[in-house]
Every structure is written in structure tokens, then in C-alpha cells.
């Protein structure tokens, strides 16, 4: 596999996972960022079952595609730092595997919300929030490691490319929160995959 192909695969994975987000809970009426999870549950409660199935299943499928895309880390790193590159690659795919699992379970929120047993939904929501802490914690470590690889010049990428890594793009999250209705639903609703799309797109532009 070439570096260019790996970047393209990562770009595809991020775009498809973003579509998975939108399939699960896109709504033209948008949602209030002050109570995000309950508003999104309210949206998923009313979307079609097929949408929930499709949106959820895209999670592990796209995580697999993402993992192939992450191989660009190994391909782009200077040979003398390959052991470090493999570690960063593996922590990234571990985090994304957990992320794909987390994504598919979000579909359960929409499915469980259709039934009267609110206790089951509340218990599952507690577990999902606990899982989120693990997923985002590991992904934060993975993203910081990736940014440092680039920032310290251990890859073939220019050092400024680190500014387009997910950990730096997360700084823009408050701006995404303030977007107008409609655009907020798309950008903020799929933000965690859009930042990967921006990252891979910046690499794509650099190598085109």
C-alpha cells in the first residue's frame, strides 16, 4: 500500500462515518446544544428503524476503513522512528475500534426510546456515557501522539501539518457550537468525524 492510497482510504472512512452520524440523527429542525444527548435521543426516537439500523451498522464498517487509513502513520514516518510509528498507529486503531463500537450502540438509544421501559434506556445511557469517557480518552492520547510525530519532524509531512490534526481542530469546537440552525446540525452533529475528514483532506491536498 502506498501513502497516497492510505490517505484516500482514511478520507473515505471519515466521510462515511460522518454519513453514519447524519443517518442516525440528522433533522432539519436541528437540536439545542444545551441538552445534546436528550435532544438527539428525541430525534432518533422519530426517525425510521431502517435509518437507525443503517446508521448504526456504518460504525464498525467505517472503523475498519479508518484503521486502514491510519496506516499512513507508519508509511509517513522516517525509518529510524518506525517502532514509535507502529505504537501511534496501534493506539489510533484501538481507539477507532472502540469508537466504531460506541457509534453502533448509539442506534440503541433510538430503538430503546420507542418503548415504555425508561429504566432500561437510562441504564443503557449510563453505560454509554461511561464508554464515551474511555473512547474519547484513548482517542485523545492517540491524537496527541499523532500531532507530536508531525510537530517534531519525524514524518515526511511538513511540521505545519500538525495544525490540521484532530487534536488541534478540536479547539474549534466552540465555534461549531455557535453555527446557525441547519449548518449547526451538519457541522456540529458530525464534528468528530469532520475533523478527521479535514485532516485527511489536508494530507490529500499536500500530496496531490
C-alpha positions in Angstrom: 0.0 0.0 0.0 1.2 3.5 -0.8 1.0 6.5 1.4 -1.4 8.2 -1.1 -3.8 5.3 -1.1 -3.8 5.1 2.7 -4.7 8.8 2.9 -7.5 8.3 0.4 -8.9 5.3 2.4 -8.8 7.4 5.6 -10.6 10.2 3.8 -13.3 7.7 2.7 -13.6 6.3 6.2 -14.1 9.7 7.8 -16.7 10.7 5.2 -18.7 7.5 5.5 -18.7 7.7 9.3 -19.9 11.3 9.1 -22.8 10.0 6.9 -23.4 7.4 9.6 -23.9 10.3 12.1 -26.2 12.1 9.8 -28.2 8.9 9.1 -28.7 8.3 12.8 -29.9 11.8 13.8 -29.9 14.4 11.1 -33.0 16.6 11.5 -33.8 19.8 9.6 -35.1 21.3 12.9 -31.6 20.9 14.4 -31.1 20.4 18.2 -30.3 22.5 21.2 -26.7 22.2 22.2 -27.5 22.7 25.9 -29.0 19.2 26.3 -27.4 17.5 23.3 -27.9 13.8 24.2 -31.5 14.0 25.1 -32.3 16.2 22.1 -30.6 13.7 19.8 -32.5 10.8 21.5 -35.7 12.7 20.8 -34.7 12.9 17.1 -33.7 9.2 16.8 -37.0 8.2 18.5 -38.8 9.5 15.5 -36.6 8.5 12.6 -37.3 5.3 10.7 -36.0 1.9 12.0 -34.1 1.4 8.8 -32.2 4.7 9.3 -31.2 3.5 12.8 -30.1 0.1 11.5 -28.1 1.6 8.6 -26.6 4.5 10.6 -25.5 2.2 13.4 -24.0 -0.5 11.2 -21.9 2.1 9.4 -19.9 2.5 12.7 -17.9 -0.8 12.7 -17.7 -0.8 8.9 -16.2 2.7 8.8 -14.0 2.0 11.8 -12.4 -0.8 9.7 -11.8 1.6 6.8 -10.4 4.2 9.2 -7.9 1.6 10.5 -6.6 1.0 7.0 -6.3 4.8 6.6 -4.3 5.1 9.9 -1.6 3.0 8.3 -0.4 6.3 6.7 1.2 7.0 10.1 3.6 4.1 9.6 4.2 4.8 5.9 4.9 8.5 6.5 7.3 8.1 9.5 11.1 8.2 9.0 12.6 4.7 9.1 14.5 5.2 12.4 11.3 6.1 14.2 9.2 3.2 12.9 8.8 1.5 16.3 7.3 4.7 17.6 5.1 5.0 14.5 3.8 1.5 15.0 2.8 2.3 18.6 1.0 5.5 17.5 -0.7 3.5 14.7 -1.9 0.8 17.1 -3.2 3.2 19.7 -5.1 5.0 16.9 -6.7 1.9 15.6 -7.5 0.7 19.1 -9.3 4.0 19.8 -11.2 3.8 16.5 -12.3 0.2 17.1 -13.8 1.4 20.4 -15.2 4.4 18.5 -17.0 2.2 16.0 -18.4 0.1 18.8 -19.6 3.3 20.5 -21.2 4.5 17.3 -23.3 1.4 16.6 -24.6 1.5 20.2 -25.9 5.0 19.7 -28.6 3.3 17.5 -29.8 1.5 20.6 -30.8 4.9 22.1 -33.3 5.5 19.3 -34.6 1.9 19.5 -35.0 1.8 23.3 -36.6 5.2 23.4 -39.6 3.8 21.5 -40.5 1.6 24.4 -42.1 2.4 27.7 -39.3 0.9 29.8 -37.5 4.2 30.6 -35.4 2.4 33.2 -33.7 0.3 30.6 -32.9 3.4 28.5 -31.5 5.2 31.5 -29.3 2.3 32.4 -28.0 1.9 28.9 -27.4 5.7 28.7 -25.2 5.5 31.9 -23.1 2.7 30.3 -22.8 4.6 27.0 -21.6 7.8 28.9 -19.0 5.6 30.7 -17.9 4.1 27.4 -17.6 7.6 25.9 -15.1 8.6 28.6 -12.9 5.6 27.6 -13.3 6.1 23.9 -12.5 9.8 23.9 -9.7 9.4 26.4 -7.9 6.9 24.3 -8.5 8.9 21.1 -7.2 12.0 22.8 -3.9 10.2 23.6 -3.8 8.8 20.1 -4.4 12.2 18.5 -1.8 13.9 20.7 0.8 11.3 19.8 0.0 11.8 16.1 0.3 15.5 16.3 3.7 15.2 18.1 5.1 12.9 15.5 4.4 15.5 12.8 5.3 18.5 15.0 8.7 17.1 15.9 9.5 16.4 12.2 9.5 12.6 12.5 7.4 12.2 9.4 7.5 13.2 5.7 4.8 15.8 6.4 5.7 19.5 7.0 5.5 20.5 10.6 2.6 22.9 10.0 0.5 19.9 9.1 0.2 19.2 12.8 -2.3 22.2 12.9 -4.7 20.1 10.9 -4.6 17.0 13.2 -7.8 16.2 15.1 -6.4 17.3 18.5 -5.8 20.8 17.2 -9.0 21.0 15.3 -10.9 20.2 18.5 -10.0 23.7 19.6 -12.6 25.0 17.1 -15.4 23.1 18.7 -16.9 26.1 20.5 -17.1 27.9 17.1 -19.0 24.9 15.7 -21.5 25.2 18.6 -22.3 28.8 17.5 -23.2 28.0 13.9 -26.7 28.9 12.7 -29.5 26.4 12.6 -29.2 23.8 9.9 -25.5 24.3 9.5 -25.1 23.6 13.2 -26.9 20.2 12.7 -24.5 19.2 10.0 -21.2 20.6 11.2 -21.6 20.1 15.0 -23.6 16.9 14.6 -20.8 15.2 12.7 -17.9 17.2 14.2 -15.8 14.4 15.5 -15.7 12.8 12.1 -15.4 16.0 10.2 -12.2 16.9 12.0 -10.7 13.6 10.7 -12.0 14.4 7.2 -10.3 17.9 7.3 -7.1 16.2 8.5 -7.1 13.6 5.7 -8.2 16.2 3.1 -5.3 18.4 4.1 -2.9 15.5 3.6 -4.6 14.7 0.2 -4.1 18.3 -0.9 -0.4 18.2 0.2 0.3 15.1 -1.8 -1.8 16.0 -4.9 
